[in-house]
Amino acid sequence: MPTTSLKNRYEIKELELNSLLEVTQAINNNVPEEYLYKIYNFTLRSNLKIKKLGLFVLDDVWNCKVNFGTQYSFLKTKLPDCFKEVRSICTLRDFEQTEFSEFDIVVPVTHKDNTLALVFIGDHHHDGKYGDDSLKFIQALSNIIIVAIENKKLARKQLEQEAFRKELEIASDVQQFLFPEKLPNTDFLNVEASYLPHDMIGGDYYDYIPINKNQFLLCVADVSGKGIPAALMMSNFQASLRTLLRQTPNLRDVVEALNFQVLENAKGEKFITCFACIYDISLKTLVYVNSGHNPPILCDKKHGVRLLEDGSTVLGAMHPLPFINEGFITDLDQFRLFCYTDGLTETVNEAGEEYGVDRLMAYFNNPATRLKDMRTIHDDIIVSLDEFKGRNGYRDDITLLSCRVG
C-alpha cells in the first residue's frame, strides 16, 4: 500500500477521533442542541469533505435539521413515507426519482430498535467508492449526537412534568383550603360532606357558612372544566361568596353579584352551576336559588320528598341573569337536605345507563332512610353508585353535601 495512502488514512482517522472528542466534550458541557448540530455540520462538511448532506430527525414528525451542498433546500421538506422504514444503509437507486435523488445513499441512525434519524449523503467518495469505515463513522457520529439530543429532550420533558406535578399539588392544596375545615355536628344541626375527585384537581366546591346566630348558608357548585383553571376559578368564587355574605344576607343580591364576578373573571369561557340556600333557625324558613345546578332533595315530615328547582340559569354565561326566582319555604323546622354534583347522577354503568335522579328519589322515599344519620346515607349512596357502575370508571368529580336540622 503506498505511503501517501496510509498517511491519508491516518489523517482521516485522526480527524475522526478529534471530532468524536469534540462532540463528547460538547455533550458533557451540556451545550444547546443547535450547537451540537453546528458541530455535526462542520465536522462532516469541513473535516470529512462531505459534499451533500441532509439530516432528518424524528421529533413528533420528521424534520430536516442539517442540510448543505444540495441544489434543493430540504429544511422544510416533508420526508416521503418510503424512507421511514429504512433500517439499513442503502442507495437512492432503490427508490423512485424525487428531489432526494440528489443524494446517493441514506444511512439510518437507530437506538434500541428505533430509527431516530436518517442521514442522506451525496458526492462523498473514498478511493472511488463509499468507504465502509467512513460510513460507519458517519453513522456513529450521528448516533452520538442524536441520542444526546434525545436525552436532552427526555430530561426537559421530565423537568416539565415535575413542574406540572408541583403545580397540581399546589392547586390541589388550594382546592382543599376552599372546603370548610369543620362542619357542625350537634343534636340539632348536622352537616356532612363527601368529596370524590376524579383527578388530582376537580371543579367541585361545597361550603357551610354561618351568617349569624340564627342563619347559615349551604352551597354546592361545579365549574365547567377541570384542572388548575377550575381550581383557581373556584377559589375566586369562594372568596367572592364569603365577601358578599358579609355585606348582605340577601341571597338574590348575592347570586346576581356572583354571576357578574364569574363573567368578569372567565370572560364567558367558563361557567358555574350553583345551589345556595340560607336557613333561618328562628323563623324556620329556607330561602334558596338553584343556578342551573342538579336540584337538591328536601325531605320533611309535612311534605315528604321534593326537588328544589327554583332559581336561575348558570352563573357566568350572561349579565344580567335573564331570570332569577328565589325558592321560599316556610314552617320548616325538621328536615333533611341532600345536595350533590352531576358526577353522581351522570355516572354510567356498563350498559350505558346513567345513575340518574330517580334512584336517589327512590332511596329517600324509602321509610328506612328516615332513620339513618347523614354519614350512613352518604355511605349507602357511594356503595350503591360503585355497584351500579360495575367495571366502568368514574368520569367526573362527585360531591355530596347534606344537612339535618332538628
HELIX and SHEET records of a PDB file:
HELIX    1   1 THR A    3  ASN A   28  1                                  26    
HELIX    2   2 GLU A   33  PHE A   42  1                                  10    
HELIX    3   3 THR A   43  ASN A   47  3                                   5    
HELIX    4   4 ASP A   81  PHE A   83  5                                   3    
HELIX    5   5 LEU A   92  ASP A   94  5                                   3    
HELIX    6   6 GLU A   99  GLU A  102  5                                   4    
HELIX    7   7 ASP A  132  LEU A  178  1                                  47    
HELIX    8   8 GLY A  227  GLN A  247  1                                  21    
HELIX    9   9 LEU A  251  ALA A  266  1                                  16    
HELIX   10  10 ASP A  342  THR A  345  1                                   4    
HELIX   11  11 GLY A  356  ASN A  365  1                                  10    
HELIX   12  12 PRO A  367  LEU A  371  5                                   5    
HELIX   13  13 MET A  374  LYS A  389  1                                  16    
SHEET    1   A 5 TRP A  62  PHE A  68  0                                        
SHEET    2   A 5 LYS A  52  LEU A  58 -1                                        
SHEET    3   A 5 ASN A 114  GLY A 122 -1                                        
SHEET    4   A 5 ILE A 105  HIS A 111 -1                                        
SHEET    5   A 5 CYS A  90  THR A  91 -1                                        
SHEET    1   B 5 LEU A 189  LEU A 196  0                                        
SHEET    2   B 5 ILE A 398  VAL A 405 -1                                        
SHEET    3   B 5 PHE A 335  TYR A 340 -1                                        
SHEET    4   B 5 ILE A 297  ASP A 300 -1                                        
SHEET    5   B 5 GLY A 304  LEU A 307 -1                                        
SHEET    1   C 5 ASP A 204  PRO A 210  0                                        
SHEET    2   C 5 GLN A 215  VAL A 223 -1                                        
SHEET    3   C 5 ILE A 272  ASP A 280 -1                                        
SHEET    4   C 5 THR A 285  SER A 291 -1                                        
SHEET    5   C 5 GLY A 311  SER A 312  1                                        
SHEET    1   D 5 ASP A 204  PRO A 210  0                                        
SHEET    2   D 5 GLN A 215  VAL A 223 -1                                        
SHEET    3   D 5 ILE A 272  ASP A 280 -1                                        
SHEET    4   D 5 THR A 285  SER A 291 -1                                        
SHEET    5   D 5 GLY A 327  ILE A 329 -1                                        
END                                                                             
